[in-house]
């Protein structure tokens, strides 16, 4: 029958290793959480900017903003 019981020093070594891994994982989670918060903020800013650009394009399209149809333009002088 094999002896599955660990000695006290072996158990303490395993506990230390697990505590070290846990600390590393907690640090990783904190780092990822910070990155996610920053990316979320950047995404929100980009979304707002895109909405503003969309509104401006709609306004320009509504009154044509001086933009002519290319077919209505006279050809340049070098033609």
PDB file of N, CA, C and O in Angstrom:
ATOM      1  N   UNK A   1       0.849  -1.177   0.000  1.00  0.00           N
ATOM      2  CA  UNK A   1       0.000   0.000   0.000  1.00  0.00           C
ATOM      3  C   UNK A   1       0.894   1.238   0.000  1.00  0.00           C
ATOM      4  O   UNK A   1       1.702   1.425   0.909  1.00  0.00           O
ATOM      5  N   UNK A   2       0.744   2.101  -1.042  1.00  0.00           N
ATOM      6  CA  UNK A   2       1.610   3.283  -1.108  1.00  0.00           C
ATOM      7  C   UNK A   2       1.242   4.298  -0.042  1.00  0.00           C
ATOM      8  O   UNK A   2       0.089   4.401   0.377  1.00  0.00           O
ATOM      9  N   UNK A   3       2.230   5.029   0.375  1.00  0.00           N
ATOM     10  CA  UNK A   3       2.045   6.042   1.397  1.00  0.00           C
ATOM     11  C   UNK A   3       1.682   7.356   0.709  1.00  0.00           C
ATOM     12  O   UNK A   3       2.542   7.978   0.086  1.00  0.00           O
ATOM     13  N   UNK A   4       0.405   7.796   0.811  1.00  0.00           N
ATOM     14  CA  UNK A   4      -0.073   9.011   0.163  1.00  0.00           C
ATOM     15  C   UNK A   4       0.032  10.232   1.057  1.00  0.00           C
ATOM     16  O   UNK A   4      -0.250  11.350   0.625  1.00  0.00           O
ATOM     17  N   UNK A   5       0.429  10.026   2.272  1.00  0.00           N
ATOM     18  CA  UNK A   5       0.524  11.148   3.197  1.00  0.00           C
ATOM     19  C   UNK A   5       1.821  11.907   2.955  1.00  0.00           C
ATOM     20  O   UNK A   5       2.899  11.320   2.863  1.00  0.00           O
ATOM     21  N   UNK A   6       1.688  13.228   2.855  1.00  0.00           N
ATOM     22  CA  UNK A   6       2.870  14.072   2.703  1.00  0.00           C
ATOM     23  C   UNK A   6       3.392  14.455   4.076  1.00  0.00           C
ATOM     24  O   UNK A   6       2.640  14.550   5.046  1.00  0.00           O
ATOM     25  N   UNK A   7       4.668  14.667   4.129  1.00  0.00           N
ATOM     26  CA  UNK A   7       5.238  15.114   5.391  1.00  0.00           C
ATOM     27  C   UNK A   7       4.938  16.600   5.552  1.00  0.00           C
ATOM     28  O   UNK A   7       4.567  17.274   4.592  1.00  0.00           O
ATOM     29  N   UNK A   8       5.097  17.092   6.747  1.00  0.00           N
ATOM     30  CA  UNK A   8       4.797  18.496   7.052  1.00  0.00           C
ATOM     31  C   UNK A   8       5.591  19.453   6.168  1.00  0.00           C
ATOM     32  O   UNK A   8       5.004  20.407   5.658  1.00  0.00           O
ATOM     33  N   UNK A   9       6.907  19.252   5.954  1.00  0.00           N
ATOM     34  CA  UNK A   9       7.641  20.170   5.068  1.00  0.00           C
ATOM     35  C   UNK A   9       7.107  20.135   3.629  1.00  0.00           C
ATOM     36  O   UNK A   9       7.048  21.172   2.968  1.00  0.00           O
ATOM     37  N   UNK A  10       6.719  18.947   3.141  1.00  0.00           N
ATOM     38  CA  UNK A  10       6.179  18.843   1.786  1.00  0.00           C
ATOM     39  C   UNK A  10       4.834  19.565   1.680  1.00  0.00           C
ATOM     40  O   UNK A  10       4.552  20.222   0.677  1.00  0.00           O
ATOM     41  N   UNK A  11       4.021  19.440   2.703  1.00  0.00           N
ATOM     42  CA  UNK A  11       2.731  20.129   2.708  1.00  0.00           C
ATOM     43  C   UNK A  11       2.925  21.643   2.741  1.00  0.00           C
ATOM     44  O   UNK A  11       2.232  22.388   2.048  1.00  0.00           O
ATOM     45  N   UNK A  12       3.875  22.077   3.558  1.00  0.00           N
ATOM     46  CA  UNK A  12       4.151  23.520   3.629  1.00  0.00           C
ATOM     47  C   UNK A  12       4.667  24.035   2.289  1.00  0.00           C
ATOM     48  O   UNK A  12       4.324  25.143   1.875  1.00  0.00           O
ATOM     49  N   UNK A  13       5.481  23.245   1.617  1.00  0.00           N
ATOM     50  CA  UNK A  13       6.001  23.628   0.297  1.00  0.00           C
ATOM     51  C   UNK A  13       4.852  23.735  -0.714  1.00  0.00           C
ATOM     52  O   UNK A  13       4.815  24.666  -1.518  1.00  0.00           O
ATOM     53  N   UNK A  14       3.931  22.793  -0.672  1.00  0.00           N
ATOM     54  CA  UNK A  14       2.762  22.845  -1.572  1.00  0.00           C
ATOM     55  C   UNK A  14       1.901  24.062  -1.263  1.00  0.00           C
ATOM     56  O   UNK A  14       1.422  24.729  -2.180  1.00  0.00           O
ATOM     57  N   UNK A  15       1.702  24.354   0.003  1.00  0.00           N
ATOM     58  CA  UNK A  15       0.908  25.518   0.400  1.00  0.00           C
ATOM     59  C   UNK A  15       1.579  26.799  -0.099  1.00  0.00           C
ATOM     60  O   UNK A  15       0.914  27.682  -0.642  1.00  0.00           O
ATOM     61  N   UNK A  16       2.884  26.894   0.084  1.00  0.00           N
ATOM     62  CA  UNK A  16       3.620  28.067  -0.394  1.00  0.00           C
ATOM     63  C   UNK A  16       3.495  28.222  -1.914  1.00  0.00           C
ATOM     64  O   UNK A  16       3.299  29.330  -2.414  1.00  0.00           O
ATOM     65  N   UNK A  17       3.608  27.113  -2.641  1.00  0.00           N
ATOM     66  CA  UNK A  17       3.478  27.145  -4.096  1.00  0.00           C
ATOM     67  C   UNK A  17       2.063  27.598  -4.497  1.00  0.00           C
ATOM     68  O   UNK A  17       1.914  28.416  -5.405  1.00  0.00           O
ATOM     69  N   UNK A  18       1.051  27.085  -3.842  1.00  0.00           N
ATOM     70  CA  UNK A  18      -0.325  27.477  -4.146  1.00  0.00           C
ATOM     71  C   UNK A  18      -0.576  28.948  -3.811  1.00  0.00           C
ATOM     72  O   UNK A  18      -1.257  29.648  -4.560  1.00  0.00           O
ATOM     73  N   UNK A  19      -0.036  29.408  -2.707  1.00  0.00           N
ATOM     74  CA  UNK A  19      -0.184  30.819  -2.340  1.00  0.00           C
ATOM     75  C   UNK A  19       0.510  31.717  -3.370  1.00  0.00           C
ATOM     76  O   UNK A  19       0.004  32.785  -3.715  1.00  0.00           O
ATOM     77  N   UNK A  20       1.657  31.278  -3.848  1.00  0.00           N
ATOM     78  CA  UNK A  20       2.392  32.037  -4.859  1.00  0.00           C
ATOM     79  C   UNK A  20       1.586  32.101  -6.155  1.00  0.00           C
ATOM     80  O   UNK A  20       1.471  33.164  -6.765  1.00  0.00           O
ATOM     81  N   UNK A  21       1.039  30.980  -6.569  1.00  0.00           N
ATOM     82  CA  UNK A  21       0.220  30.951  -7.784  1.00  0.00           C
ATOM     83  C   UNK A  21      -1.034  31.821  -7.624  1.00  0.00           C
ATOM     84  O   UNK A  21      -1.419  32.534  -8.550  1.00  0.00           O
ATOM     85  N   UNK A  22      -1.651  31.758  -6.473  1.00  0.00           N
ATOM     86  CA  UNK A  22      -2.843  32.561  -6.218  1.00  0.00           C
ATOM     87  C   UNK A  22      -2.516  34.055  -6.292  1.00  0.00           C
ATOM     88  O   UNK A  22      -3.271  34.830  -6.879  1.00  0.00           O
ATOM     89  N   UNK A  23      -1.404  34.448  -5.704  1.00  0.00           N
ATOM     90  CA  UNK A  23      -0.997  35.860  -5.749  1.00  0.00           C
ATOM     91  C   UNK A  23      -0.748  36.291  -7.191  1.00  0.00           C
ATOM     92  O   UNK A  23      -1.133  37.390  -7.589  1.00  0.00           O
ATOM     93  N   UNK A  24      -0.103  35.426  -7.972  1.00  0.00           N
ATOM     94  CA  UNK A  24       0.149  35.732  -9.378  1.00  0.00           C
ATOM     95  C   UNK A  24      -1.168  35.885 -10.139  1.00  0.00           C
ATOM     96  O   UNK A  24      -1.328  36.819 -10.923  1.00  0.00           O
ATOM     97  N   UNK A  25      -2.109  34.969  -9.908  1.00  0.00           N
ATOM     98  CA  UNK A  25      -3.399  35.030 -10.586  1.00  0.00           C
ATOM     99  C   UNK A  25      -4.189  36.277 -10.183  1.00  0.00           C
ATOM    100  O   UNK A  25      -4.833  36.902 -11.025  1.00  0.00           O
ATOM    101  N   UNK A  26      -4.142  36.634  -8.908  1.00  0.00           N
ATOM    102  CA  UNK A  26      -4.837  37.848  -8.463  1.00  0.00           C
ATOM    103  C   UNK A  26      -4.241  39.083  -9.139  1.00  0.00           C
ATOM    104  O   UNK A  26      -4.973  39.985  -9.547  1.00  0.00           O
ATOM    105  N   UNK A  27      -2.925  39.121  -9.255  1.00  0.00           N
ATOM    106  CA  UNK A  27      -2.253  40.236  -9.925  1.00  0.00           C
ATOM    107  C   UNK A  27      -2.660  40.294 -11.399  1.00  0.00           C
ATOM    108  O   UNK A  27      -2.922  41.370 -11.937  1.00  0.00           O
ATOM    109  N   UNK A  28      -2.710  39.131 -12.040  1.00  0.00           N
ATOM    110  CA  UNK A  28      -3.113  39.065 -13.441  1.00  0.00           C
ATOM    111  C   UNK A  28      -4.544  39.555 -13.621  1.00  0.00           C
ATOM    112  O   UNK A  28      -4.826  40.305 -14.555  1.00  0.00           O
ATOM    113  N   UNK A  29      -5.435  39.147 -12.753  1.00  0.00           N
ATOM    114  CA  UNK A  29      -6.836  39.581 -12.831  1.00  0.00           C
ATOM    115  C   UNK A  29      -6.927  41.094 -12.645  1.00  0.00           C
ATOM    116  O   UNK A  29      -7.678  41.758 -13.360  1.00  0.00           O
ATOM    117  N   UNK A  30      -6.182  41.640 -11.707  1.00  0.00           N
ATOM    118  CA  UNK A  30      -6.182  43.093 -11.497  1.00  0.00           C
ATOM    119  C   UNK A  30      -5.671  43.830 -12.733  1.00  0.00           C
ATOM    120  O   UNK A  30      -6.242  44.844 -13.135  1.00  0.00           O
ATOM    121  N   UNK A  31      -4.598  43.321 -13.335  1.00  0.00           N
ATOM    122  CA  UNK A  31      -4.053  43.937 -14.550  1.00  0.00           C
ATOM    123  C   UNK A  31      -5.062  43.889 -15.689  1.00  0.00           C
ATOM    124  O   UNK A  31      -5.266  44.881 -16.388  1.00  0.00           O
ATOM    125  N   UNK A  32      -5.690  42.734 -15.873  1.00  0.00           N
ATOM    126  CA  UNK A  32      -6.680  42.591 -16.942  1.00  0.00           C
ATOM    127  C   UNK A  32      -7.894  43.482 -16.694  1.00  0.00           C
ATOM    128  O   UNK A  32      -8.456  44.043 -17.634  1.00  0.00           O
ATOM    129  N   UNK A  33      -8.292  43.610 -15.453  1.00  0.00           N
ATOM    130  CA  UNK A  33      -9.420  44.479 -15.116  1.00  0.00           C
ATOM    131  C   UNK A  33      -9.102  45.934 -15.452  1.00  0.00           C
ATOM    132  O   UNK A  33      -9.951  46.651 -15.980  1.00  0.00           O
ATOM    133  N   UNK A  34      -7.893  46.365 -15.149  1.00  0.00           N
ATOM    134  CA  UNK A  34      -7.476  47.732 -15.480  1.00  0.00           C
ATOM    135  C   UNK A  34      -7.469  47.955 -16.984  1.00  0.00           C
ATOM    136  O   UNK A  34      -7.936  48.988 -17.465  1.00  0.00           O
ATOM    137  N   UNK A  35      -6.943  46.992 -17.724  1.00  0.00           N
ATOM    138  CA  UNK A  35      -6.919  47.093 -19.186  1.00  0.00           C
ATOM    139  C   UNK A  35      -8.340  47.142 -19.749  1.00  0.00           C
ATOM    140  O   UNK A  35      -8.630  47.931 -20.649  1.00  0.00           O
ATOM    141  N   UNK A  36      -9.205  46.309 -19.224  1.00  0.00           N
ATOM    142  CA  UNK A  36     -10.584  46.277 -19.694  1.00  0.00           C
ATOM    143  C   UNK A  36     -11.285  47.601 -19.421  1.00  0.00           C
ATOM    144  O   UNK A  36     -12.040  48.081 -20.266  1.00  0.00           O
ATOM    145  N   UNK A  37     -11.054  48.187 -18.276  1.00  0.00           N
ATOM    146  CA  UNK A  37     -11.661  49.477 -17.950  1.00  0.00           C
ATOM    147  C   UNK A  37     -11.161  50.557 -18.905  1.00  0.00           C
ATOM    148  O   UNK A  37     -11.942  51.391 -19.363  1.00  0.00           O
ATOM    149  N   UNK A  38      -9.868  50.545 -19.206  1.00  0.00           N
ATOM    150  CA  UNK A  38      -9.295  51.535 -20.130  1.00  0.00           C
ATOM    151  C   UNK A  38      -9.848  51.347 -21.538  1.00  0.00           C
ATOM    152  O   UNK A  38     -10.213  52.320 -22.197  1.00  0.00           O
ATOM    153  N   UNK A  39      -9.912  50.098 -22.001  1.00  0.00           N
ATOM    154  CA  UNK A  39     -10.452  49.831 -23.334  1.00  0.00           C
ATOM    155  C   UNK A  39     -11.928  50.199 -23.422  1.00  0.00           C
ATOM    156  O   UNK A  39     -12.390  50.680 -24.457  1.00  0.00           O
ATOM    157  N   UNK A  40     -12.654  49.979 -22.361  1.00  0.00           N
ATOM    158  CA  UNK A  40     -14.070  50.339 -22.338  1.00  0.00           C
ATOM    159  C   UNK A  40     -14.240  51.846 -22.474  1.00  0.00           C
ATOM    160  O   UNK A  40     -15.117  52.315 -23.199  1.00  0.00           O
ATOM    161  N   UNK A  41     -13.402  52.597 -21.780  1.00  0.00           N
ATOM    162  CA  UNK A  41     -13.452  54.055 -21.868  1.00  0.00           C
ATOM    163  C   UNK A  41     -13.089  54.516 -23.287  1.00  0.00           C
ATOM    164  O   UNK A  41     -13.745  55.402 -23.833  1.00  0.00           O
ATOM    165  N   UNK A  42     -12.063  53.930 -23.876  1.00  0.00           N
ATOM    166  CA  UNK A  42     -11.670  54.289 -25.236  1.00  0.00           C
ATOM    167  C   UNK A  42     -12.774  53.946 -26.231  1.00  0.00           C
ATOM    168  O   UNK A  42     -13.037  54.709 -27.160  1.00  0.00           O
ATOM    169  N   UNK A  43     -13.417  52.802 -26.034  1.00  0.00           N
ATOM    170  CA  UNK A  43     -14.511  52.401 -26.913  1.00  0.00           C
ATOM    171  C   UNK A  43     -15.667  53.393 -26.818  1.00  0.00           C
ATOM    172  O   UNK A  43     -16.263  53.750 -27.834  1.00  0.00           O
ATOM    173  N   UNK A  44     -15.981  53.831 -25.621  1.00  0.00           N
ATOM    174  CA  UNK A  44     -17.066  54.797 -25.434  1.00  0.00           C
ATOM    175  C   UNK A  44     -16.746  56.104 -26.148  1.00  0.00           C
ATOM    176  O   UNK A  44     -17.615  56.677 -26.805  1.00  0.00           O
ATOM    177  N   UNK A  45     -15.511  56.582 -26.027  1.00  0.00           N
ATOM    178  CA  UNK A  45     -15.105  57.809 -26.715  1.00  0.00           C
ATOM    179  C   UNK A  45     -15.175  57.644 -28.232  1.00  0.00           C
ATOM    180  O   UNK A  45     -15.639  58.541 -28.935  1.00  0.00           O
ATOM    181  N   UNK A  46     -14.718  56.506 -28.732  1.00  0.00           N
ATOM    182  CA  UNK A  46     -14.747  56.262 -30.173  1.00  0.00           C
ATOM    183  C   UNK A  46     -16.190  56.176 -30.675  1.00  0.00           C
ATOM    184  O   UNK A  46     -16.503  56.662 -31.761  1.00  0.00           O
ATOM    185  N   UNK A  47     -17.048  55.568 -29.896  1.00  0.00           N
ATOM    186  CA  UNK A  47     -18.458  55.462 -30.276  1.00  0.00           C
ATOM    187  C   UNK A  47     -19.105  56.844 -30.349  1.00  0.00           C
ATOM    188  O   UNK A  47     -19.856  57.133 -31.280  1.00  0.00           O
ATOM    189  N   UNK A  48     -18.814  57.691 -29.371  1.00  0.00           N
ATOM    190  CA  UNK A  48     -19.357  59.054 -29.384  1.00  0.00           C
ATOM    191  C   UNK A  48     -18.851  59.831 -30.599  1.00  0.00           C
ATOM    192  O   UNK A  48     -19.614  60.547 -31.248  1.00  0.00           O
ATOM    193  N   UNK A  49     -17.563  59.685 -30.901  1.00  0.00           N
ATOM    194  CA  UNK A  49     -16.988  60.387 -32.048  1.00  0.00           C
ATOM    195  C   UNK A  49     -17.648  59.915 -33.342  1.00  0.00           C
ATOM    196  O   UNK A  49     -17.938  60.725 -34.223  1.00  0.00           O
ATOM    197  N   UNK A  50     -17.882  58.623 -33.457  1.00  0.00           N
ATOM    198  CA  UNK A  50     -18.514  58.102 -34.654  1.00  0.00           C
ATOM    199  C   UNK A  50     -19.958  58.594 -34.772  1.00  0.00           C
ATOM    200  O   UNK A  50     -20.419  58.897 -35.872  1.00  0.00           O
ATOM    201  N   UNK A  51     -20.661  58.673 -33.666  1.00  0.00           N
ATOM    202  CA  UNK A  51     -22.026  59.190 -33.695  1.00  0.00           C
ATOM    203  C   UNK A  51     -22.037  60.654 -34.143  1.00  0.00           C
ATOM    204  O   UNK A  51     -22.897  61.061 -34.924  1.00  0.00           O
ATOM    205  N   UNK A  52     -21.086  61.435 -33.651  1.00  0.00           N
ATOM    206  CA  UNK A  52     -21.004  62.841 -34.052  1.00  0.00           C
ATOM    207  C   UNK A  52     -20.695  62.962 -35.545  1.00  0.00           C
ATOM    208  O   UNK A  52     -21.279  63.794 -36.238  1.00  0.00           O
ATOM    209  N   UNK A  53     -19.778  62.132 -36.034  1.00  0.00           N
ATOM    210  CA  UNK A  53     -19.454  62.162 -37.459  1.00  0.00           C
ATOM    211  C   UNK A  53     -20.667  61.766 -38.293  1.00  0.00           C
ATOM    212  O   UNK A  53     -20.921  62.355 -39.343  1.00  0.00           O
ATOM    213  N   UNK A  54     -21.405  60.783 -37.831  1.00  0.00           N
ATOM    214  CA  UNK A  54     -22.608  60.344 -38.548  1.00  0.00           C
ATOM    215  C   UNK A  54     -23.633  61.476 -38.615  1.00  0.00           C
ATOM    216  O   UNK A  54     -24.247  61.706 -39.657  1.00  0.00           O
ATOM    217  N   UNK A  55     -23.814  62.178 -37.502  1.00  0.00           N
ATOM    218  CA  UNK A  55     -24.751  63.302 -37.487  1.00  0.00           C
ATOM    219  C   UNK A  55     -24.310  64.395 -38.454  1.00  0.00           C
ATOM    220  O   UNK A  55     -25.136  64.964 -39.167  1.00  0.00           O
ATOM    221  N   UNK A  56     -23.014  64.691 -38.481  1.00  0.00           N
ATOM    222  CA  UNK A  56     -22.519  65.731 -39.391  1.00  0.00           C
ATOM    223  C   UNK A  56     -22.700  65.317 -40.847  1.00  0.00           C
ATOM    224  O   UNK A  56     -23.057  66.142 -41.689  1.00  0.00           O
ATOM    225  N   UNK A  57     -22.456  64.042 -41.146  1.00  0.00           N
ATOM    226  CA  UNK A  57     -22.649  63.571 -42.510  1.00  0.00           C
ATOM    227  C   UNK A  57     -24.120  63.660 -42.918  1.00  0.00           C
ATOM    228  O   UNK A  57     -24.434  64.020 -44.053  1.00  0.00           O
ATOM    229  N   UNK A  58     -25.014  63.333 -41.992  1.00  0.00           N
ATOM    230  CA  UNK A  58     -26.438  63.452 -42.296  1.00  0.00           C
ATOM    231  C   UNK A  58     -26.818  64.901 -42.544  1.00  0.00           C
ATOM    232  O   UNK A  58     -27.605  65.189 -43.445  1.00  0.00           O
ATOM    233  N   UNK A  59     -26.266  65.823 -41.750  1.00  0.00           N
ATOM    234  CA  UNK A  59     -26.550  67.240 -41.939  1.00  0.00           C
ATOM    235  C   UNK A  59     -26.018  67.708 -43.293  1.00  0.00           C
ATOM    236  O   UNK A  59     -26.691  68.454 -44.003  1.00  0.00           O
ATOM    237  N   UNK A  60     -24.824  67.274 -43.643  1.00  0.00           N
ATOM    238  CA  UNK A  60     -24.236  67.664 -44.926  1.00  0.00           C
ATOM    239  C   UNK A  60     -25.057  67.098 -46.077  1.00  0.00           C
ATOM    240  O   UNK A  60     -25.252  67.768 -47.091  1.00  0.00           O
ATOM    241  N   UNK A  61     -25.530  65.884 -45.927  1.00  0.00           N
ATOM    242  CA  UNK A  61     -26.315  65.256 -46.983  1.00  0.00           C
ATOM    243  C   UNK A  61     -27.676  65.894 -47.122  1.00  0.00           C
ATOM    244  O   UNK A  61     -28.238  65.906 -48.216  1.00  0.00           O
ATOM    245  N   UNK A  62     -28.221  66.424 -46.044  1.00  0.00           N
ATOM    246  CA  UNK A  62     -29.547  67.022 -46.069  1.00  0.00           C
ATOM    247  C   UNK A  62     -29.584  68.321 -46.841  1.00  0.00           C
ATOM    248  O   UNK A  62     -30.538  68.570 -47.578  1.00  0.00           O
ATOM    249  N   UNK A  63     -28.580  69.148 -46.693  1.00  0.00           N
ATOM    250  CA  UNK A  63     -28.565  70.432 -47.403  1.00  0.00           C
ATOM    251  C   UNK A  63     -27.539  70.432 -48.537  1.00  0.00           C
ATOM    252  O   UNK A  63     -27.280  71.473 -49.140  1.00  0.00           O
ATOM    253  N   UNK A  64     -26.965  69.288 -48.823  1.00  0.00           N
ATOM    254  CA  UNK A  64     -25.957  69.085 -49.866  1.00  0.00           C
ATOM    255  C   UNK A  64     -24.677  69.860 -49.605  1.00  0.00           C
ATOM    256  O   UNK A  64     -23.665  69.560 -50.238  1.00  0.00           O
ATOM    257  N   UNK A  65     -24.664  70.817 -48.731  1.00  0.00           N
ATOM    258  CA  UNK A  65     -23.467  71.532 -48.289  1.00  0.00           C
ATOM    259  C   UNK A  65     -22.558  71.936 -49.445  1.00  0.00           C
ATOM    260  O   UNK A  65     -21.334  71.893 -49.325  1.00  0.00           O
ATOM    261  N   UNK A  66     -23.161  72.325 -50.557  1.00  0.00           N
ATOM    262  CA  UNK A  66     -22.354  72.787 -51.680  1.00  0.00           C
ATOM    263  C   UNK A  66     -21.711  71.678 -52.484  1.00  0.00           C
ATOM    264  O   UNK A  66     -20.881  71.952 -53.351  1.00  0.00           O
ATOM    265  N   UNK A  67     -22.067  70.444 -52.222  1.00  0.00           N
ATOM    266  CA  UNK A  67     -21.479  69.329 -52.958  1.00  0.00           C
ATOM    267  C   UNK A  67     -22.340  69.070 -54.189  1.00  0.00           C
ATOM    268  O   UNK A  67     -23.550  68.870 -54.081  1.00  0.00           O
ATOM    269  N   UNK A  68     -21.711  69.075 -55.350  1.00  0.00           N
ATOM    270  CA  UNK A  68     -22.431  68.844 -56.596  1.00  0.00           C
ATOM    271  C   UNK A  68     -22.267  67.403 -57.038  1.00  0.00           C
ATOM    272  O   UNK A  68     -21.327  66.708 -56.654  1.00  0.00           O
ATOM    273  N   UNK A  69     -23.210  66.984 -57.854  1.00  0.00           N
ATOM    274  CA  UNK A  69     -23.120  65.665 -58.457  1.00  0.00           C
ATOM    275  C   UNK A  69     -21.982  65.691 -59.475  1.00  0.00           C
ATOM    276  O   UNK A  69     -21.936  66.605 -60.298  1.00  0.00           O
ATOM    277  N   UNK A  70     -21.064  64.729 -59.452  1.00  0.00           N
ATOM    278  CA  UNK A  70     -19.933  64.739 -60.388  1.00  0.00           C
ATOM    279  C   UNK A  70     -20.379  64.771 -61.852  1.00  0.00           C
ATOM    280  O   UNK A  70     -19.662  65.311 -62.694  1.00  0.00           O
ATOM    281  N   UNK A  71     -21.530  64.214 -62.169  1.00  0.00           N
ATOM    282  CA  UNK A  71     -22.009  64.230 -63.551  1.00  0.00           C
ATOM    283  C   UNK A  71     -22.386  65.635 -63.989  1.00  0.00           C
ATOM    284  O   UNK A  71     -22.362  65.936 -65.183  1.00  0.00           O
ATOM    285  N   UNK A  72     -22.731  66.495 -63.049  1.00  0.00           N
ATOM    286  CA  UNK A  72     -23.120  67.870 -63.369  1.00  0.00           C
ATOM    287  C   UNK A  72     -21.925  68.812 -63.479  1.00  0.00           C
ATOM    288  O   UNK A  72     -22.080  69.950 -63.923  1.00  0.00           O
ATOM    289  N   UNK A  73     -20.767  68.369 -63.094  1.00  0.00           N
ATOM    290  CA  UNK A  73     -19.572  69.207 -63.121  1.00  0.00           C
ATOM    291  C   UNK A  73     -19.065  69.359 -64.558  1.00  0.00           C
ATOM    292  O   UNK A  73     -19.157  68.430 -65.360  1.00  0.00           O
ATOM    293  N   UNK A  74     -18.535  70.529 -64.866  1.00  0.00           N
ATOM    294  CA  UNK A  74     -17.897  70.724 -66.168  1.00  0.00           C
ATOM    295  C   UNK A  74     -16.522  70.080 -66.133  1.00  0.00           C
ATOM    296  O   UNK A  74     -15.882  70.063 -65.081  1.00  0.00           O
ATOM    297  N   UNK A  75     -16.061  69.560 -67.230  1.00  0.00           N
ATOM    298  CA  UNK A  75     -14.744  68.911 -67.231  1.00  0.00           C
ATOM    299  C   UNK A  75     -13.649  69.941 -66.995  1.00  0.00           C
ATOM    300  O   UNK A  75     -13.811  71.112 -67.341  1.00  0.00           O
ATOM    301  N   UNK A  76     -12.543  69.515 -66.413  1.00  0.00           N
ATOM    302  CA  UNK A  76     -11.425  70.427 -66.180  1.00  0.00           C
ATOM    303  C   UNK A  76     -10.879  70.949 -67.503  1.00  0.00           C
ATOM    304  O   UNK A  76     -11.107  70.335 -68.545  1.00  0.00           O
ATOM    305  N   UNK A  77     -10.159  72.080 -67.481  1.00  0.00           N
ATOM    306  CA  UNK A  77      -9.690  72.722 -68.720  1.00  0.00           C
ATOM    307  C   UNK A  77      -8.734  71.878 -69.550  1.00  0.00           C
ATOM    308  O   UNK A  77      -8.607  72.127 -70.749  1.00  0.00           O
ATOM    309  N   UNK A  78      -8.068  70.906 -68.981  1.00  0.00           N
ATOM    310  CA  UNK A  78      -7.094  70.146 -69.750  1.00  0.00           C
ATOM    311  C   UNK A  78      -7.722  69.050 -70.616  1.00  0.00           C
ATOM    312  O   UNK A  78      -7.002  68.304 -71.278  1.00  0.00           O
ATOM    313  N   UNK A  79      -9.074  68.942 -70.618  1.00  0.00           N
ATOM    314  CA  UNK A  79      -9.728  67.961 -71.489  1.00  0.00           C
ATOM    315  C   UNK A  79     -10.074  68.550 -72.804  1.00  0.00           C
ATOM    316  O   UNK A  79     -10.631  67.863 -73.660  1.00  0.00           O
TER     317      UNK A  79
END
